[in-house]
């Protein structure tokens, strides 16, 4: 492999899904990425790949076209309907016009013809990881990230189960970008016409902390709460 391993450190915050039924090719793609990206998921069928995407919400999907159960293009179409931000890289043994047009219509960022050049694939990955991460996911710390598109908190790539109210509270805090959210804004934006007590708000905040980590939300006595990123540079 010609790409310097240090360059692949640019993938350290990326969640990547590889869907390929050729075991040798899948392993060839996975091996250099496994220790470099935040999490790597793999599947050997389109159906399994779609299931993993729904569960893990990766930033980038690398998929073959000819897959068992569900074709790579059909899987990619389903994935694109779930997310407008995910980067999709198509690999195929048949670079015909129909595949090219369908890949373009799905919004794939690249189509690579087999036998693929791993260096080319990794450079495409690096470019799209930066674009996707800058545009989509918010890295909170080394373990937690947040996707504002589907209002989902992730722990090491796995979604964290929050209640509807907890989800709304966390989304409001994150959208304020570290600025304190006053108590009356929680009342108007989350509780609406239903009266809110400070004890009820505190209970939901503490539940979010327990499901993630204590420092994710900080209290400003007499004012409200604010979201806190603790990701080290």
C-alpha positions as CSV (number, residue, x, y, z in Angstrom):
1,X,0.0,0.0,0.0
2,X,1.5,3.4,-1.0
3,X,-0.7,5.6,1.2
4,X,1.2,6.4,4.4
5,X,-0.5,4.9,7.5
6,X,-0.1,8.3,9.2
7,X,-2.3,9.9,6.5
8,X,-5.0,7.4,7.3
9,X,-5.2,9.0,10.8
10,X,-7.6,11.4,9.0
11,X,-10.2,8.6,9.4
12,X,-9.9,8.4,13.2
13,X,-13.3,9.8,13.8
14,X,-15.1,8.1,10.9
15,X,-17.6,5.2,11.1
16,X,-17.2,3.1,8.0
17,X,-19.4,0.3,6.6
18,X,-18.0,-2.2,4.0
19,X,-20.5,-4.3,2.1
20,X,-18.7,-6.9,-0.1
21,X,-19.5,-10.6,-0.6
22,X,-15.9,-11.3,-1.9
23,X,-14.2,-12.2,1.4
24,X,-10.7,-11.6,0.1
25,X,-11.5,-8.1,-1.2
26,X,-13.5,-7.2,1.9
27,X,-10.6,-8.2,4.1
28,X,-8.1,-6.3,1.9
29,X,-10.2,-3.2,2.4
30,X,-10.8,-3.8,6.1
31,X,-7.3,-4.6,7.4
32,X,-5.6,-1.2,6.9
33,X,-8.8,0.6,8.0
34,X,-9.6,-1.3,11.2
35,X,-7.1,0.4,13.4
36,X,-7.4,3.8,11.8
37,X,-11.1,4.6,11.8
38,X,-13.4,5.1,14.9
39,X,-15.4,1.9,14.0
40,X,-15.5,-0.4,11.1
41,X,-18.6,-2.6,10.3
42,X,-18.8,-5.2,7.5
43,X,-21.4,-7.2,5.8
44,X,-21.5,-9.8,3.0
45,X,-25.1,-9.1,1.7
46,X,-27.1,-6.0,0.9
47,X,-29.8,-7.0,3.4
48,X,-27.2,-7.3,6.2
49,X,-25.6,-4.0,5.1
50,X,-28.9,-2.1,5.3
51,X,-29.6,-3.5,8.7
52,X,-26.1,-2.5,9.9
53,X,-26.6,1.0,8.5
54,X,-29.9,1.5,10.4
55,X,-28.2,0.3,13.6
56,X,-24.8,2.0,13.4
57,X,-25.4,5.1,11.1
58,X,-21.9,5.1,9.6
59,X,-20.4,8.2,7.9
60,X,-19.2,6.3,4.9
61,X,-20.5,3.2,3.0
62,X,-18.3,1.2,0.6
63,X,-20.4,-1.3,-1.3
64,X,-20.1,-3.7,-4.2
65,X,-23.0,-3.7,-6.7
66,X,-23.6,-7.4,-7.1
67,X,-24.6,-8.6,-3.7
68,X,-26.8,-11.5,-2.5
69,X,-30.3,-10.8,-1.2
70,X,-30.3,-7.1,-2.1
71,X,-28.1,-5.4,-4.7
72,X,-25.6,-2.8,-3.7
73,X,-27.4,-0.1,-5.7
74,X,-30.8,-1.0,-4.2
75,X,-29.2,-1.0,-0.7
76,X,-27.6,2.4,-1.4
77,X,-30.9,3.8,-2.6
78,X,-32.5,2.7,0.8
79,X,-29.6,4.2,2.7
80,X,-29.8,7.5,0.8
81,X,-33.5,7.7,1.7
82,X,-32.4,7.4,5.4
83,X,-29.6,9.9,5.2
84,X,-28.7,12.7,2.8
85,X,-25.2,13.1,4.5
86,X,-23.7,9.7,4.3
87,X,-20.9,9.2,1.7
88,X,-21.5,6.2,-0.6
89,X,-18.6,4.6,-2.6
90,X,-19.6,2.1,-5.2
91,X,-17.3,-0.7,-6.4
92,X,-18.1,-3.0,-9.3
93,X,-16.7,-5.4,-11.8
94,X,-19.0,-3.9,-14.5
95,X,-18.5,-0.2,-15.1
96,X,-21.3,0.1,-17.6
97,X,-23.4,3.2,-18.3
98,X,-26.4,1.9,-16.5
99,X,-24.5,1.4,-13.2
100,X,-22.9,4.8,-13.7
101,X,-26.2,6.5,-14.1
102,X,-27.8,4.7,-11.2
103,X,-24.9,5.5,-8.9
104,X,-25.1,9.1,-9.9
105,X,-28.9,9.2,-9.2
106,X,-28.4,7.7,-5.8
107,X,-25.8,10.4,-5.0
108,X,-22.8,8.1,-4.8
109,X,-19.6,10.1,-4.4
110,X,-17.5,7.7,-6.5
111,X,-17.7,4.5,-8.6
112,X,-14.6,2.3,-8.7
113,X,-14.1,-0.5,-11.2
114,X,-12.6,-3.8,-10.0
115,X,-9.8,-4.7,-9.5
116,X,-9.8,-1.6,-7.3
117,X,-6.7,0.4,-6.5
118,X,-6.6,0.6,-2.7
119,X,-4.6,3.8,-2.7
120,X,-7.3,5.4,-4.8
121,X,-10.0,4.1,-2.5
122,X,-8.2,5.4,0.6
123,X,-7.7,8.9,-0.9
124,X,-11.4,9.0,-1.7
125,X,-12.2,7.9,1.8
126,X,-10.1,10.6,3.3
127,X,-11.6,13.3,1.2
128,X,-15.2,12.2,2.0
129,X,-14.5,11.6,5.7
130,X,-13.5,15.2,6.1
131,X,-16.6,16.5,4.1
132,X,-19.0,14.2,5.9
133,X,-17.7,14.8,9.4
134,X,-17.5,18.5,8.9
135,X,-21.1,18.6,7.6
136,X,-22.8,16.0,9.7
137,X,-21.8,14.4,12.9
138,X,-20.7,16.4,16.0
139,X,-17.8,14.7,17.8
140,X,-18.5,15.2,21.6
141,X,-15.5,13.3,23.0
142,X,-13.4,10.3,22.1
143,X,-16.4,7.9,22.6
144,X,-19.6,9.9,21.9
145,X,-20.9,11.7,18.8
146,X,-24.2,13.2,17.8
147,X,-26.0,13.2,14.5
148,X,-28.2,16.3,14.3
149,X,-29.9,15.0,11.1
150,X,-31.6,12.1,13.0
151,X,-31.2,13.6,16.5
152,X,-29.3,10.5,17.6
153,X,-26.5,10.2,20.2
154,X,-23.9,7.5,19.5
155,X,-21.5,5.7,21.8
156,X,-18.6,4.2,19.9
157,X,-20.8,3.9,16.8
158,X,-23.9,2.4,18.6
159,X,-27.0,4.5,19.1
160,X,-27.9,5.5,22.7
161,X,-31.5,5.0,23.7
162,X,-33.0,8.3,24.9
163,X,-36.6,9.1,25.6
164,X,-38.4,11.6,23.3
165,X,-38.1,14.4,25.9
166,X,-34.4,13.6,26.5
167,X,-33.8,13.7,22.8
168,X,-35.4,17.1,22.5
169,X,-33.5,18.5,25.5
170,X,-30.1,17.2,24.2
171,X,-30.8,18.5,20.7
172,X,-31.7,22.0,22.1
173,X,-28.6,22.1,24.1
174,X,-26.3,21.0,21.2
175,X,-27.9,23.5,18.8
176,X,-27.0,26.3,21.3
177,X,-23.3,25.4,20.7
178,X,-22.2,25.7,24.3
179,X,-24.2,28.7,25.2
180,X,-26.5,28.4,28.3
181,X,-30.1,27.5,27.6
182,X,-32.3,29.4,30.1
183,X,-35.0,27.5,32.1
184,X,-37.7,29.5,30.3
185,X,-36.5,28.3,27.0
186,X,-36.8,24.6,28.1
187,X,-40.3,25.5,29.2
188,X,-41.3,27.0,25.8
189,X,-39.4,24.7,23.5
190,X,-39.8,21.4,25.2
191,X,-42.7,21.5,27.6
192,X,-44.8,24.0,25.7
193,X,-48.2,24.6,27.4
194,X,-47.5,22.0,30.1
195,X,-45.9,23.5,33.2
196,X,-42.3,22.5,33.8
197,X,-40.7,22.1,37.2
198,X,-37.0,22.4,37.8
199,X,-37.0,19.0,39.4
200,X,-38.5,17.4,36.3
201,X,-35.9,19.2,34.1
202,X,-33.1,18.1,36.4
203,X,-34.4,14.5,36.3
204,X,-34.1,14.4,32.5
205,X,-30.7,16.1,32.5
206,X,-29.4,13.5,35.0
207,X,-30.8,10.7,32.9
208,X,-28.9,12.0,29.8
209,X,-25.7,12.2,31.9
210,X,-26.2,8.6,33.1
211,X,-26.7,7.3,29.6
212,X,-23.6,9.2,28.3
213,X,-21.2,11.0,30.7
214,X,-21.5,13.5,33.5
215,X,-19.7,16.4,31.8
216,X,-21.9,16.4,28.7
217,X,-24.3,18.9,30.3
218,X,-23.2,21.6,32.8
219,X,-25.4,23.5,35.1
220,X,-25.5,27.3,35.4
221,X,-27.0,27.9,38.8
222,X,-30.1,30.2,38.5
223,X,-29.8,30.4,34.7
224,X,-30.1,27.0,33.0
225,X,-27.9,24.3,31.4
226,X,-25.3,24.2,28.6
227,X,-23.9,21.5,26.4
228,X,-20.1,20.8,26.7
229,X,-17.8,19.1,24.2
230,X,-14.8,17.5,25.8
231,X,-13.0,16.3,22.6
232,X,-9.3,16.8,22.9
233,X,-7.5,18.3,19.9
